[in-house]
Amino acid sequence: MFRKKELGEEPFIIAEVGQNHQGDLDIAREYIRMFAFEGADAIKFQTRNNKYLFSKGAYEAPYQSENAFADVYGHHREKLELKPEWLPILKDDCAKQGVKFMSTAFDEPSLDLLCEVGVDLIKIASFDLGNLPFIHKIAKKGRPVVLSVGGGKADQISSSVQVLLDHHDEVAVLHCVSEYPCEFNRLGLDNIDLLIKRFPECAIGSSDHFNGILSGPLAYIKGARVFEKHVTLNRAWKGTDHSFALEPQGFRNFVRDIKRVRHMLPPKHDDHIGNEPVFKKLGKSLVAHVEIKAGEKFTLDNLSGRIFRRQFIQVRESNKVIGRTAKRDIAQGEAIQYADLDV
C-alpha cells in the first residue's frame, strides 16, 4: 500500500477523526460515511487504554478546561474513547464504504486490540517517535504503518524508521509540526524534501494541523503522496481539535485540489497551442497595412492584423512572412494568404 512504486503519483488521503466523534458510536459511523463520500482513502481514529497509558496520578488529576468532558482528567479521556466492542462495527462500516480502517495505537493493549479487530493501517503518533520498544512491537504486527515525525530530531526519526524497515517496507513517513493549530508560516514544508532524500524506500507525506487546504497541494508539489488531515462534522463543537479541522466541504476541496496538482503541471502539447477556441474566434490574421505590389517584400512596416470571420495567416506567424516577396498586388486591409508568398 505504501510501497513507493505501487503508490506512484496517486495521493493517499487520510481523514483523521481522532476523538472528534465525542465518544458517540453513531457520530463515529457518520464520520465514516461522510468522509468516505468526500474522497478519503482511509478513516483514522485513536485508540487508548487510559488506565494503562496514564499513571494513577495523571489519570486522577483534576481537569478544568472549556473543552473538558469531566472534572477528572482520566474520566474526561474515557468520555472521548470508542468502546472496544464498537471497533468491529467501525471496521465493517469502512469496508462497506470502500475505505481503510485506521487507528493510532497509543499503548500496547490498544495495539493488540486493534490487531485482533483487524485494523488495516496503524498510525504511530509523533508522541511515540523514538519510542523504539513500542515501535518494534508495532512493526512486528506486519501491518502497513504511518509514522508522524512532529517534534522529532534527525536521529530519532532515523532510528524509528529503521526499526520499521527491519520488519517490512510498507512505511509512510509524514512531515508534521506538532502545533494545534499550526499557523501557515510554521508549516515547514521544505522538510518534505529532506525526508524524501533520507528515506528513499518510504512513501513520504504530510500531516498538518493548518486550518486551511492550501497545505495539501503545496505538499504534493514538494513530493508528498500521503496526506493526513483532521476532520470534523462541526467546527463549533466542544473539543480541542474541531477548530482547525476541516468540515466536509473543506475536506472535499482538500482532496480535489491535491488530486488536481499533477494534472496542472505538464505543459500543453505543441499541437494544441494556438488552436484554442478563443484564437479561432478572435485571433487576428495578417493584412496589408498599406497596398503591397507584386515583387515587394513583406516588412514590419507594411503588415498589420485584423479579425475576420475565418482565419488566414495568424499574426503570431508573421515571422514566417516577413522578408518574403509578394506574388501579386495586395490591397490595403486585404488578408494575406500563404498562396500570396513566393517560395
Secondary structure, 3 states (H helix, E strand, C coil): CCCHHHHCCCCEEEEEEECCCCCCHHHHHHHHHHHHHCCCCEEEEEECCHHHHCCHHHHCCECCCCCCCCCEHHHHHHHCCCCHHHHHHHHHHHHHHCCEEEEEECCHHHHHHHHHHCCCEEEECHHHCCCHHHHHHHHHCCCCEEEECCCCCHHHHHHHHHHHHCCCCCEEEEEECCCCCCCHHHCCCCHHHHHHHHCCCCEEEEEECCCCCCHHHHHHHHCCCEEEEEECCCCCCCCCCHHHCECHHHHHHHHHHHHHHHHHCCCCCHHHCCCCHHHHHHCCEEEECCCECCCCECCCCCEEEECCCCCCCEHHHHHHCCCCEECCCECCCCECCHHHECC
